[in-house]
Structure formats: structure tokens, C-alpha cells
């Protein structure tokens, strides 16, 4: 197995992924062109910076990384800006630390999760208090877990795309996110917007579904599907941006934030950077 990436490299790639996502125009989500939902870009930049040492902390278990990062974020910005990002990024960071093929290493990381990870992740979710957090009986994050983290994610998976990622080795990242970042002639931030739209038009956004119900999330998915079809026939860059901004303005006025689609966009950019770093290690070693 080739050598894994160093802690500092992983942390830098994580921050870079968070910042790259903010550079892209993502309708309904916070980005540099327009804030929204009473949140500003600076809070997300700070969140990335203070959470990076925890996400990349060499040798630490997944639950400890996520809980440490949530505590650091809460201490710095006083709100939940990155829970989904952390839940997706911490396993990827651990996989890159192990070395080898990123997805195969990720599978090993996920298989090794236990009750300690569940306890810390439950505490992290309760502390972050994401919008729409309810109760789930057997896997209610407000109670000490009686099962391992992977089993808890399996219970949540039907209604939560991030939980599902833990059960299918991040299929959405590797089958949807990465191809839409890599297999395009468009450089960032256009390729990042393309990645975000790929998630938003394919899946009802879990964050929206938690807050407003699955029907609203499905209507939102359909709106993104229509926008994506429109963008295919618009060649003028200014006209493309105008179409994106029209939906951006409408969603922010409605208070609808497709946050899970943005979380998967960050994870995809992070996975791309980690994979590239691991390949460079192999070529240099």
C-alpha cells in the first residue's frame, strides 16, 4: 500500500475544498456572489479553518474528529455551518491517511466504526442542532447510542443522503460528484457549480426534506432539473449566471437552502484533491 497523506496536507486540501465550494454560484446556498439565510461567507471560511485540524487529526477516531470539529466551529462562529461537511469529510481524511486507493481505504474506515464513534457523532449532531432535527427512537442522537455508528447510519439512510453515504462507501461522491468535476472542460468555479447541480437535480435534498418535508424537497429537485436543462442551451456566460441567480434569489426569498447538495459538493472536491495527492505520492515513491 502506498503511503498515506500527511496531516498538514489533508488539512490544507480540506480548507481548499471548503473555499472552492464557496467560490461557486449554487442557487439557494451561501456563496461569494451572494450570502443568504442570515449567514455570510466569512462564517464558513472561519468554520473551515478552525475545523481543519480536527478533521485531519492523525490517528484519531472518526467520532472524535467530528465532535472536535463541531465544538471548534460552535466556539468560533456560534452556529451550525458545516455538520454535513464534517460527516462526509472525516472518513475521507482517514482514508487518505491510510493510503492506497481512496475508496478502498474508505471502505476499511467505515467498516471499522464502532460504538465510541457513534457516541461522539451523536453528541456532535446534538451540539450542532441542524435544522429539522427530530427524534428517531432507536437512533435518537439526544440519547446514548445502543448500536454502532454504521448501524445507526443504516437506520437513518432512507431519509438522509449523508447517512446513506456511510452505507454505500460514498457512492454519490464517486459516481456523481467526481465525474462532474473531472469530466468537463469547464474550470472552477463553473465545474463546481456543475457538480452542485448534479446533486441537486438527482436527489431530493436531505436538509430541505428534514425542514420542510419530502414533497418540498422533491419539488426543489424538479426546479433544479428544469434549470439544468435550460443551462444546456444557454451559451452566453452572463445569461447562464443570470439564470442561476434568478433561482438563487427565489430560493433565498423562500428560505429554502439545499445544504446537503452543497455538503456533497465539498466532499467531492475534497475527494478529488485527496485522490490526486495519493497518486502523486505513488508517482514520487
Helices and strands as residue ranges (DSSP letters): H 7-23, H 41-55, H 62-77, H 83-98, H 102-111, H 115-128, G 137-139, H 149-156, G 157-159, H 161-167, H 171-172, I 173-177, H 178-182, H 190-202, H 206-212, H 214-232, H 237-254, H 259-284
